[in-house]
Amino acid sequence: MIRIARSGLSGWAAGIVLGGCICGLVYAQKPAANASGTAKTGIAGTWQGTLHLPNHDLRTVLKIAESPGGKLSATFYSIDQGGQGIATSSVSFQNGVLQFAIQFIGLSYDGKMSSDGNSITGTSTQMGHSLPLIFERATPETAWTIPPPPPQVAPMAADANPGVEVATIKPTEPGKNATYFTWRGDRLVIAGFTLDGLIKQAYDVQDKQILGGPEWMNTEKFDLEIKPDVPGAPSLTQIADVMKKLLADRFQLKLHTEQKIMSAYVLRVAKDGPKMTKNPSTGGLPGLFFGPPIVTLRVRNASMDSFVHVMQSTVLDRPVVDQTGLTGHWDFSLNWTPDPSQFVGVGWKMPPPTDAATAPPPLFTAIREQLGLQLEAEKTSVPVLVIDHVGQPSPN
């Protein structure tokens, strides 16, 4: 399925997931085009096709351009998910075979053009999940309308303490599998989240750090649309604050924090110091996104809090405690071969490496060698949330 991707309240990313499972949110950093390939007459133009999922269909559009020198470039759109274009990182057309990839979101496509040149039959693959996708050549009469990009919203005042102006909460429709947590225009739009999931996003914790509460917290799913009472696009901290206020008001959530000794991972600086690049930016939202080869986590303008959160919310099976002492924001890529214990919480099944001899190292080794950090398993004091009271959401 296609899902807007979130890497955590401490670090948000945007992307499209085809036929896979990715956990949540969304501030887009559009990848730069780096397309290349041998062009063949007839491939340039607009192609469109529908992904048929178990419970709904998703329309996709691929626009391919050819330079005078024969170089190809392409932009991919998922028009039922907002329609913002994502430039391909590679595209080629040789011997009637179209191949393209979007490295930033881990997507690849391989398809064969029909003899009349009007369709391409192939497979879209992302994070080990594949779906058939047939593109048809579009004409001005048959081309689907691509939604215009959402208007740019100025940042919310840094000292603002936003609350909730209006919010709607409704049960997720039965059979609806889409899950996302995204900022659209002046509203926070959330789909397919349990109350347990909402608490994890608002308080930046793992399942093991939430104690108590009724069983329905983990089973009943909700769709929410929230408009803050302060204009502008909120920061990550302001989004978390809005969520906490909404949970307290509409779900009657009351909780307190305790410290508990439990198994965790502790992140520290390795003896030779960090190998990451310091990002000089003083503003802008961070971006963290998973993609190939094997697993690569691409990080831009992110703090150690952001990195720790995405590791504990998506990759690892226990909390991660940051003891690096590193401040500011960083750029880096982390490439590793996951073991079966990783990504279990988000349901990703990573394919094994095709060549074990050239596969990247396991996670703990990769963090040390590529980032200059050390991740160690140990028992340590971790904050936990104890649920004192919670109820079904109040009427809209």
TAUR-V655494 format. One record per residue. N is the residue number from 1. RES is the residue in one small letter. SS is DSSP state (H for helix, E for strand, C for the rest). D_FIRST is the distance of its C-alpha to the first C-alpha in Angstrom with 2 decimals. Layout:
n:N res:RES ss:SS d_first:D_FIRST
n:N res:RES ss:SS d_first:D_FIRST
//
This chain:
n:1 res:m ss:C d_first:0.00
n:2 res:i ss:C d_first:3.76
n:3 res:r ss:C d_first:6.29
n:4 res:i ss:C d_first:9.93
n:5 res:a ss:C d_first:11.61
n:6 res:r ss:C d_first:14.82
n:7 res:s ss:C d_first:17.37
n:8 res:g ss:C d_first:19.90
n:9 res:l ss:C d_first:22.50
n:10 res:s ss:C d_first:24.73
n:11 res:g ss:C d_first:22.45
n:12 res:w ss:C d_first:19.61
n:13 res:a ss:C d_first:17.36
n:14 res:a ss:C d_first:14.91
n:15 res:g ss:C d_first:12.07
n:16 res:i ss:C d_first:8.81
n:17 res:v ss:C d_first:6.19
n:18 res:l ss:C d_first:4.86
n:19 res:g ss:C d_first:4.13
n:20 res:g ss:C d_first:5.78
n:21 res:c ss:C d_first:7.25
n:22 res:i ss:C d_first:9.33
n:23 res:c ss:C d_first:11.87
n:24 res:g ss:C d_first:12.75
n:25 res:l ss:C d_first:15.01
n:26 res:v ss:C d_first:16.28
n:27 res:y ss:C d_first:19.29
n:28 res:a ss:C d_first:18.73
n:29 res:q ss:C d_first:20.96
n:30 res:k ss:C d_first:20.39
n:31 res:p ss:C d_first:21.04
n:32 res:a ss:C d_first:24.08
n:33 res:a ss:C d_first:24.05
n:34 res:n ss:C d_first:25.64
n:35 res:a ss:C d_first:25.06
n:36 res:s ss:C d_first:27.47
n:37 res:g ss:C d_first:28.09
n:38 res:t ss:C d_first:30.56
n:39 res:a ss:C d_first:30.16
n:40 res:k ss:C d_first:31.04
n:41 res:t ss:C d_first:32.30
n:42 res:g ss:C d_first:29.81
n:43 res:i ss:C d_first:26.48
n:44 res:a ss:C d_first:26.88
n:45 res:g ss:E d_first:25.44
n:46 res:t ss:E d_first:22.33
n:47 res:w ss:E d_first:19.67
n:48 res:q ss:E d_first:16.85
n:49 res:g ss:E d_first:14.27
n:50 res:t ss:E d_first:11.54
n:51 res:l ss:E d_first:8.27
n:52 res:h ss:E d_first:8.84
n:53 res:l ss:C d_first:6.44
n:54 res:p ss:C d_first:8.82
n:55 res:n ss:C d_first:9.52
n:56 res:h ss:C d_first:8.91
n:57 res:d ss:E d_first:8.93
n:58 res:l ss:E d_first:8.17
n:59 res:r ss:E d_first:11.30
n:60 res:t ss:E d_first:11.96
n:61 res:v ss:E d_first:15.53
n:62 res:l ss:E d_first:17.41
n:63 res:k ss:E d_first:20.97
n:64 res:i ss:E d_first:23.32
n:65 res:a ss:E d_first:26.82
n:66 res:e ss:E d_first:29.81
n:67 res:s ss:C d_first:32.72
n:68 res:p ss:C d_first:36.32
n:69 res:g ss:C d_first:36.41
n:70 res:g ss:C d_first:33.50
n:71 res:k ss:C d_first:30.95
n:72 res:l ss:E d_first:27.36
n:73 res:s ss:E d_first:24.96
n:74 res:a ss:E d_first:21.57
n:75 res:t ss:E d_first:19.24
n:76 res:f ss:E d_first:15.54
n:77 res:y ss:E d_first:14.21
n:78 res:s ss:E d_first:11.06
n:79 res:i ss:H d_first:13.42
n:80 res:d ss:H d_first:11.52
n:81 res:q ss:H d_first:10.79
n:82 res:g ss:C d_first:14.45
n:83 res:g ss:C d_first:15.11
n:84 res:q ss:C d_first:16.71
n:85 res:g ss:C d_first:17.44
n:86 res:i ss:E d_first:16.88
n:87 res:a ss:E d_first:19.62
n:88 res:t ss:C d_first:19.07
n:89 res:s ss:C d_first:21.08
n:90 res:s ss:E d_first:22.27
n:91 res:v ss:E d_first:22.46
n:92 res:s ss:E d_first:24.86
n:93 res:f ss:E d_first:26.01
n:94 res:q ss:E d_first:28.59
n:95 res:n ss:C d_first:29.98
n:96 res:g ss:C d_first:27.43
n:97 res:v ss:E d_first:24.41
n:98 res:l ss:E d_first:21.94
n:99 res:q ss:E d_first:20.33
n:100 res:f ss:E d_first:18.75
n:101 res:a ss:E d_first:17.20
n:102 res:i ss:E d_first:16.16
n:103 res:q ss:H d_first:17.66
n:104 res:f ss:H d_first:17.01
n:105 res:i ss:H d_first:13.24
n:106 res:g ss:C d_first:13.68
n:107 res:l ss:E d_first:12.27
n:108 res:s ss:E d_first:14.45
n:109 res:y ss:E d_first:15.03
n:110 res:d ss:E d_first:17.95
n:111 res:g ss:E d_first:19.20
n:112 res:k ss:E d_first:22.59
n:113 res:m ss:E d_first:24.23
n:114 res:s ss:C d_first:26.00
n:115 res:s ss:C d_first:29.79
n:116 res:d ss:C d_first:30.06
n:117 res:g ss:C d_first:27.83
n:118 res:n ss:C d_first:25.65
n:119 res:s ss:E d_first:22.38
n:120 res:i ss:E d_first:20.45
n:121 res:t ss:E d_first:18.78
n:122 res:g ss:E d_first:16.66
n:123 res:t ss:E d_first:13.72
n:124 res:s ss:E d_first:11.10
n:125 res:t ss:E d_first:11.00
n:126 res:q ss:E d_first:9.90
n:127 res:m ss:C d_first:11.39
n:128 res:g ss:C d_first:12.51
n:129 res:h ss:E d_first:9.42
n:130 res:s ss:E d_first:10.05
n:131 res:l ss:E d_first:9.14
n:132 res:p ss:E d_first:12.03
n:133 res:l ss:E d_first:12.39
n:134 res:i ss:E d_first:15.77
n:135 res:f ss:E d_first:17.23
n:136 res:e ss:E d_first:20.24
n:137 res:r ss:E d_first:22.97
n:138 res:a ss:C d_first:23.24
n:139 res:t ss:C d_first:26.66
n:140 res:p ss:C d_first:27.90
n:141 res:e ss:C d_first:27.91
n:142 res:t ss:C d_first:24.42
n:143 res:a ss:C d_first:22.51
n:144 res:w ss:C d_first:19.92
n:145 res:t ss:C d_first:20.91
n:146 res:i ss:C d_first:19.16
n:147 res:p ss:C d_first:19.51
n:148 res:p ss:C d_first:22.20
n:149 res:p ss:C d_first:21.50
n:150 res:p ss:C d_first:22.25
n:151 res:p ss:C d_first:25.89
n:152 res:q ss:C d_first:26.98
n:153 res:v ss:C d_first:28.25
n:154 res:a ss:C d_first:31.22
n:155 res:p ss:E d_first:31.03
n:156 res:m ss:C d_first:32.34
n:157 res:a ss:C d_first:35.83
n:158 res:a ss:C d_first:35.80
n:159 res:d ss:C d_first:38.24
n:160 res:a ss:C d_first:36.48
n:161 res:n ss:C d_first:35.66
n:162 res:p ss:C d_first:33.17
n:163 res:g ss:C d_first:32.73
n:164 res:v ss:E d_first:30.78
n:165 res:e ss:E d_first:32.04
n:166 res:v ss:E d_first:29.74
n:167 res:a ss:E d_first:26.69
n:168 res:t ss:E d_first:24.87
n:169 res:i ss:E d_first:23.26
n:170 res:k ss:E d_first:21.83
n:171 res:p ss:E d_first:20.13
n:172 res:t ss:C d_first:16.39
n:173 res:e ss:C d_first:16.16
n:174 res:p ss:C d_first:16.06
n:175 res:g ss:C d_first:12.93
n:176 res:k ss:C d_first:10.77
n:177 res:n ss:C d_first:8.08
n:178 res:a ss:C d_first:7.28
n:179 res:t ss:C d_first:9.56
n:180 res:y ss:E d_first:11.47
n:181 res:f ss:E d_first:15.15
n:182 res:t ss:E d_first:16.44
n:183 res:w ss:E d_first:19.76
n:184 res:r ss:E d_first:20.09
n:185 res:g ss:C d_first:23.63
n:186 res:d ss:C d_first:25.79
n:187 res:r ss:E d_first:23.39
n:188 res:l ss:E d_first:21.14
n:189 res:v ss:E d_first:18.01
n:190 res:i ss:E d_first:16.28
n:191 res:a ss:E d_first:13.72
n:192 res:g ss:E d_first:13.27
n:193 res:f ss:E d_first:15.98
n:194 res:t ss:E d_first:18.85
n:195 res:l ss:H d_first:22.30
n:196 res:d ss:H d_first:22.47
n:197 res:g ss:H d_first:19.43
n:198 res:l ss:H d_first:21.14
n:199 res:i ss:H d_first:24.34
n:200 res:k ss:H d_first:22.88
n:201 res:q ss:H d_first:21.59
n:202 res:a ss:H d_first:24.91
n:203 res:y ss:H d_first:27.20
n:204 res:d ss:C d_first:25.41
n:205 res:v ss:C d_first:25.88
n:206 res:q ss:C d_first:24.36
n:207 res:d ss:H d_first:24.28
n:208 res:k ss:H d_first:27.62
n:209 res:q ss:H d_first:29.14
n:210 res:i ss:E d_first:28.74
n:211 res:l ss:E d_first:31.56
n:212 res:g ss:C d_first:32.24
n:213 res:g ss:C d_first:30.66
n:214 res:p ss:C d_first:29.80
n:215 res:e ss:H d_first:27.25
n:216 res:w ss:H d_first:25.15
n:217 res:m ss:H d_first:24.33
n:218 res:n ss:H d_first:21.82
n:219 res:t ss:C d_first:20.47
n:220 res:e ss:C d_first:20.48
n:221 res:k ss:E d_first:17.66
n:222 res:f ss:E d_first:18.48
n:223 res:d ss:E d_first:17.45
n:224 res:l ss:E d_first:20.01
n:225 res:e ss:E d_first:21.42
n:226 res:i ss:E d_first:24.32
n:227 res:k ss:E d_first:26.94
n:228 res:p ss:E d_first:29.38
n:229 res:d ss:C d_first:33.06
n:230 res:v ss:C d_first:33.70
n:231 res:p ss:C d_first:32.63
n:232 res:g ss:C d_first:30.68
n:233 res:a ss:E d_first:27.60
n:234 res:p ss:C d_first:28.12
n:235 res:s ss:C d_first:28.23
n:236 res:l ss:H d_first:26.15
n:237 res:t ss:H d_first:29.17
n:238 res:q ss:H d_first:29.57
n:239 res:i ss:H d_first:26.00
n:240 res:a ss:H d_first:26.71
n:241 res:d ss:H d_first:30.00
n:242 res:v ss:H d_first:28.54
n:243 res:m ss:H d_first:26.14
n:244 res:k ss:H d_first:29.11
n:245 res:k ss:H d_first:31.20
n:246 res:l ss:H d_first:28.64
n:247 res:l ss:H d_first:28.24
n:248 res:a ss:H d_first:32.02
n:249 res:d ss:H d_first:32.64
n:250 res:r ss:H d_first:30.04
n:251 res:f ss:C d_first:29.37
n:252 res:q ss:C d_first:32.96
n:253 res:l ss:C d_first:31.81
n:254 res:k ss:E d_first:34.81
n:255 res:l ss:E d_first:34.69
n:256 res:h ss:E d_first:36.80
n:257 res:t ss:E d_first:36.33
n:258 res:e ss:E d_first:38.08
n:259 res:q ss:E d_first:38.28
n:260 res:k ss:E d_first:37.59
n:261 res:i ss:E d_first:38.26
n:262 res:m ss:E d_first:35.27
n:263 res:s ss:E d_first:33.67
n:264 res:a ss:E d_first:31.91
n:265 res:y ss:E d_first:31.50
n:266 res:v ss:E d_first:33.87
n:267 res:l ss:E d_first:33.26
n:268 res:r ss:E d_first:36.50
n:269 res:v ss:E d_first:37.83
n:270 res:a ss:C d_first:39.03
n:271 res:k ss:C d_first:42.73
n:272 res:d ss:C d_first:42.40
n:273 res:g ss:C d_first:40.45
n:274 res:p ss:C d_first:37.03
n:275 res:k ss:C d_first:35.86
n:276 res:m ss:C d_first:33.29
n:277 res:t ss:E d_first:33.98
n:278 res:k ss:E d_first:35.01
n:279 res:n ss:E d_first:33.29
n:280 res:p ss:C d_first:36.12
n:281 res:s ss:C d_first:34.10
n:282 res:t ss:C d_first:35.31
n:283 res:g ss:C d_first:32.41
n:284 res:g ss:C d_first:28.84
n:285 res:l ss:C d_first:25.69
n:286 res:p ss:C d_first:24.59
n:287 res:g ss:E d_first:21.49
n:288 res:l ss:E d_first:20.02
n:289 res:f ss:E d_first:17.05
n:290 res:f ss:E d_first:16.10
n:291 res:g ss:E d_first:15.93
n:292 res:p ss:C d_first:17.89
n:293 res:p ss:C d_first:20.52
n:294 res:i ss:C d_first:20.07
n:295 res:v ss:E d_first:19.28
n:296 res:t ss:E d_first:20.63
n:297 res:l ss:E d_first:20.62
n:298 res:r ss:E d_first:21.77
n:299 res:v ss:E d_first:23.79
n:300 res:r ss:E d_first:25.62
n:301 res:n ss:E d_first:28.12
n:302 res:a ss:E d_first:27.26
n:303 res:s ss:C d_first:29.73
n:304 res:m ss:H d_first:30.20
n:305 res:d ss:H d_first:28.97
n:306 res:s ss:H d_first:25.60
n:307 res:f ss:H d_first:25.50
n:308 res:v ss:H d_first:26.68
n:309 res:h ss:H d_first:24.11
n:310 res:v ss:H d_first:21.06
n:311 res:m ss:H d_first:22.75
n:312 res:q ss:H d_first:23.45
n:313 res:s ss:H d_first:20.25
n:314 res:t ss:H d_first:17.82
n:315 res:v ss:H d_first:19.99
n:316 res:l ss:C d_first:23.09
n:317 res:d ss:C d_first:24.13
n:318 res:r ss:C d_first:26.91
n:319 res:p ss:C d_first:28.03
n:320 res:v ss:E d_first:29.04
n:321 res:v ss:E d_first:32.29
n:322 res:d ss:E d_first:33.20
n:323 res:q ss:C d_first:36.82
n:324 res:t ss:C d_first:36.74
n:325 res:g ss:C d_first:38.68
n:326 res:l ss:C d_first:36.91
n:327 res:t ss:C d_first:36.63
n:328 res:g ss:C d_first:35.10
n:329 res:h ss:E d_first:31.91
n:330 res:w ss:E d_first:30.92
n:331 res:d ss:E d_first:29.05
n:332 res:f ss:E d_first:28.04
n:333 res:s ss:E d_first:25.62
n:334 res:l ss:E d_first:25.36
n:335 res:n ss:E d_first:24.54
n:336 res:w ss:E d_first:24.73
n:337 res:t ss:C d_first:23.96
n:338 res:p ss:C d_first:22.46
n:339 res:d ss:C d_first:24.08
n:340 res:p ss:C d_first:22.58
n:341 res:s ss:C d_first:23.33
n:342 res:q ss:C d_first:20.96
n:343 res:f ss:C d_first:17.40
n:344 res:v ss:H d_first:17.95
n:345 res:g ss:H d_first:17.44
n:346 res:v ss:H d_first:13.82
n:347 res:g ss:C d_first:13.05
n:348 res:w ss:C d_first:12.81
n:349 res:k ss:C d_first:14.74
n:350 res:m ss:C d_first:16.40
n:351 res:p ss:C d_first:18.01
n:352 res:p ss:C d_first:21.80
n:353 res:p ss:C d_first:23.62
n:354 res:t ss:C d_first:24.88
n:355 res:d ss:C d_first:28.27
n:356 res:a ss:C d_first:29.42
n:357 res:a ss:C d_first:32.46
n:358 res:t ss:C d_first:30.58
n:359 res:a ss:C d_first:27.70
n:360 res:p ss:C d_first:27.71
n:361 res:p ss:C d_first:29.43
n:362 res:p ss:C d_first:28.11
n:363 res:l ss:H d_first:27.03
n:364 res:f ss:H d_first:30.47
n:365 res:t ss:H d_first:32.24
n:366 res:a ss:H d_first:29.85
n:367 res:i ss:H d_first:30.32
n:368 res:r ss:H d_first:34.07
n:369 res:e ss:H d_first:34.39
n:370 res:q ss:H d_first:31.95
n:371 res:l ss:H d_first:32.24
n:372 res:g ss:C d_first:35.69
n:373 res:l ss:E d_first:34.50
n:374 res:q ss:E d_first:34.99
n:375 res:l ss:E d_first:32.61
n:376 res:e ss:E d_first:34.61
n:377 res:a ss:E d_first:34.03
n:378 res:e ss:E d_first:36.67
n:379 res:k ss:E d_first:37.52
n:380 res:t ss:E d_first:37.90
n:381 res:s ss:E d_first:38.06
n:382 res:v ss:E d_first:34.69
n:383 res:p ss:E d_first:34.30
n:384 res:v ss:E d_first:32.88
n:385 res:l ss:E d_first:32.20
n:386 res:v ss:E d_first:34.16
n:387 res:i ss:E d_first:33.04
n:388 res:d ss:E d_first:36.24
n:389 res:h ss:E d_first:34.90
n:390 res:v ss:C d_first:31.75
n:391 res:g ss:C d_first:31.16
n:392 res:q ss:C d_first:28.78
n:393 res:p ss:C d_first:28.03
n:394 res:s ss:C d_first:30.91
n:395 res:p ss:C d_first:30.66
n:396 res:n ss:C d_first:29.41
//
